[in-house]
């Protein structure tokens, strides 16, 4: 992923930018992070990078957070860490920085109203598990699909998922 333009990230973070400045770099967030044990995610370093405005929007670790909230619940300063990560991710997507896999899920949502389209193979698996062949989503309520599509277009989600 490449970055186009990254002016002062903290100043663009309306909800949590000043919150990040309270971080004392104790490391409790990183020590609490189950993703950090298995991925490149180091929450403390990610927050530090956001403070110094270096390429945080294009940092691959930004997308490794599973939003378990362990870091946020244990932060001694009460920083809304997961909310900050969401906000940084939002800025990244608005800059066109998004993994192809995430873009694909967004495109599936735009097309099917659901991130997992139900094909014959998935229907058979559901039935084998004793489930209805269609989940209680827009798959079961086709009239809802048009409403979901209208909603996604009205909030310009389709534009975010288009290649920039």
C-alpha positions in Angstrom: 0.0 0.0 0.0 1.2 3.5 -0.7 0.4 6.8 0.8 -0.7 9.8 -1.2 -0.8 12.7 1.2 -0.5 12.6 5.0 -0.9 16.0 6.6 -0.9 16.1 10.3 -2.8 12.9 11.3 -3.6 14.0 14.9 -5.2 17.2 13.7 -7.4 15.2 11.3 -8.6 12.9 14.2 -11.6 14.7 15.5 -12.5 12.3 18.3 -9.4 10.8 19.6 -6.4 12.8 18.4 -5.9 14.7 21.6 -6.6 11.5 23.6 -3.5 9.8 22.0 -1.3 12.6 23.4 -2.1 11.4 26.9 -0.2 8.1 26.3 2.8 7.7 28.6 4.1 4.7 26.7 3.8 2.3 29.6 3.2 -0.7 27.2 0.2 -2.1 28.9 -1.7 -1.9 25.6 0.9 -3.9 23.7 1.3 -6.4 26.5 -2.5 -6.9 26.5 -2.9 -7.4 22.8 -3.5 -11.0 21.7 -2.9 -9.9 18.0 0.4 -8.5 18.9 1.6 -12.0 20.0 0.9 -13.3 16.5 1.3 -10.4 14.1 3.4 -7.2 13.6 1.0 -5.2 15.7 2.6 -3.2 18.5 -0.2 -0.9 19.8 2.2 1.4 21.7 4.4 2.0 18.6 1.3 2.5 16.5 0.1 5.3 18.8 3.6 6.8 18.9 3.7 6.8 15.1 0.3 8.6 15.1 1.7 11.2 17.4 4.7 11.9 15.3 2.8 11.9 12.1 5.0 9.5 10.3 3.4 7.1 7.8 0.8 5.7 10.3 -1.9 5.6 7.6 0.2 3.2 5.5 1.4 1.1 8.4 0.5 -2.5 7.8 0.0 -3.1 11.6 -2.9 -0.7 11.6 -5.0 -3.5 10.1 -3.9 -6.2 12.5 -6.1 -5.0 15.4 -9.1 -7.3 15.9 -10.8 -4.8 18.2 -10.9 -7.0 21.2 -10.7 -3.9 23.4 -8.1 -5.4 25.8 -5.8 -2.5 25.4 -8.5 0.1 25.9 -9.9 -1.6 29.0 -6.5 -1.8 30.6 -5.1 1.6 29.6 -4.1 3.4 32.9 -4.8 6.7 31.2 -8.2 5.7 29.8 -7.3 6.3 26.2 -9.9 5.1 23.7 -7.2 3.2 21.8 -9.5 1.0 19.6 -11.5 4.1 18.7 -8.3 5.8 17.7 -7.3 2.9 15.5 -10.8 3.0 13.9 -10.3 6.7 13.3 -6.9 6.2 11.8 -8.2 3.4 9.6 -11.0 5.7 8.4 -8.5 8.4 7.4 -6.4 5.7 5.6 -9.4 4.5 3.6 -10.3 8.1 2.7 -6.8 8.4 1.3 -7.4 5.2 -0.7 -5.2 3.1 1.5 -6.9 -0.2 1.9 -5.9 -3.9 1.6 -7.3 -5.6 -1.6 -9.0 -8.2 0.7 -10.9 -5.4 2.6 -11.8 -3.8 -0.7 -13.2 -7.1 -1.9 -15.3 -7.5 1.2 -16.6 -4.0 0.6 -17.5 -4.8 -3.0 -19.3 -8.0 -1.9 -21.3 -5.9 0.5 -22.2 -3.4 -2.2 -23.2 -6.2 -4.6 -24.9 -8.7 -2.3 -25.7 -6.6 0.8 -23.7 -9.1 2.7 -19.9 -9.9 2.9 -20.5 -13.6 2.3 -22.6 -14.3 -0.8 -24.7 -17.5 -0.4 -24.0 -19.8 -3.3 -25.1 -23.4 -3.7 -22.1 -24.7 -1.9 -22.7 -22.4 1.1 -26.4 -23.3 1.1 -25.6 -27.0 1.2 -23.2 -26.5 4.1 -25.8 -24.5 6.0 -28.4 -27.3 5.5 -25.9 -30.0 6.5 -25.5 -28.1 9.8 -29.3 -28.0 10.3 -29.6 -24.3 9.4 -32.0 -22.7 7.1 -30.4 -22.5 3.6 -30.4 -18.7 3.8 -29.3 -16.7 6.8 -31.7 -14.1 8.2 -30.0 -11.3 6.3 -30.7 -9.6 3.0 -30.4 -13.1 1.5 -33.7 -14.0 3.2 -35.2 -10.6 2.5 -34.4 -9.6 -1.1 -36.5 -6.4 -0.8 -34.0 -5.3 1.9 -31.1 -5.6 -0.5 -32.1 -2.5 -2.4 -32.5 -0.6 0.8 -29.0 -1.7 1.9 -27.6 -0.6 -1.5 -29.3 2.8 -1.2 -27.9 3.2 2.3 -24.3 2.4 1.2 -24.5 4.7 -1.8 -26.0 7.5 0.3 -23.1 7.4 2.7 -20.7 7.2 -0.3 -19.4 3.8 0.7 -19.4 2.9 -3.0 -16.9 5.7 -3.7 -14.6 4.6 -0.9 -14.5 1.1 -2.4 -13.8 2.3 -5.9 -10.1 2.3 -7.0 -8.6 5.8 -6.6 
